[in-house]
Amino acid sequence: MKTAKQVVKQVGASGQISLGKEFAGRTVVIDSSEPGVWVIKTAQTIPDSELWLHQPEAAARLDRAMAAIDQPPLAADLEALEEHLRML
């Protein structure tokens, strides 16, 4: 188990606090369970247009597609394909 590291920081006149250069540009989530108590966690955000990729059905389809990449290609039956296309 990791030991918690405690650091004392001063909140500036503008209400800002610096977490350090190692967090520059990172997104964080700030949880406030009670007044004066903050838990800050680094986070990654997902654009709204990509949320569908994280739904179980889409994730399963993507997993199947990725697994198919490792499969050798099958020989095509061009005569059967031509017959099928004629029927359309």
N, C-alpha and C positions, 0 to 999 in steps of 0.2 A: 504494500500500500504506500502511495506517495505521501510525503509530508507536505502539508499546505505551506506555501510561502506567503508571508505577510509583508506587505509594503505599505508605507504611509505616504499619501499624496495630498497635496493641497488643491482644493477646488478654486480655480481662478475667479476673478471678478466677473467674467462673462459666463460663469457656470460650467466651464469646461475643465476636464481632467485629462492629463496625458498618460496613456498606458505604456508608452515607450515605442521606439522606432520599429521593434520587431512586429508590432501590430499595425503599422502604418498601412492604410489602404484596405484593411480587413473589415469585414462586416461582423458586428457583434450583436448578441441578444442580451438585453439587460432585464433580469427578473428582479422585481421588488416585492419580497414576501411581507414586508412590514416597513413602516417609515424608517429611513436611515439604514436599511439593509439592502444591499444590491449584490446580485450574483451576475457576473459578466462572463459570457461564453462566446467564443468565436463561432461563427456560423457561415454557411454557404446558402445563398438564395437561389431559387429556381424561377426563371422567367415564367409568367403565366402561360405563354405560348408553348412551353415545354412540360407543363404539369402532367399532361396526358401520358407522357413517357413513364411516369412513376406510378401509374395506376396498375393494379395487379394484372389485369387482362393484357394491357399493352406490354408490360414487362415480360410476361410469359411468351407473348408473340415474338418479342425481340430476342429472348433467350433461345427460342426454337430456330429463329433465323440465324443467329450466331452459331448454333450447333451445326446447322446445315452447311456452313462454310467449310467445315472440316470433312464433309462427306465427299467421296469421289463422284464426279458427274456420271449420270446414267446415259446410256446410248438412246438416242431419240428414234422413235418409229415414225419416220417421215410419211410413210404411206398411210398410217392411221391418222396422222395429223391432217394430211390432205383430204382424206375421206370426211373427217370431222368438219373441216372448213367448208366442204361442199354442202354439207347438211345445213349449214347456217343460213 
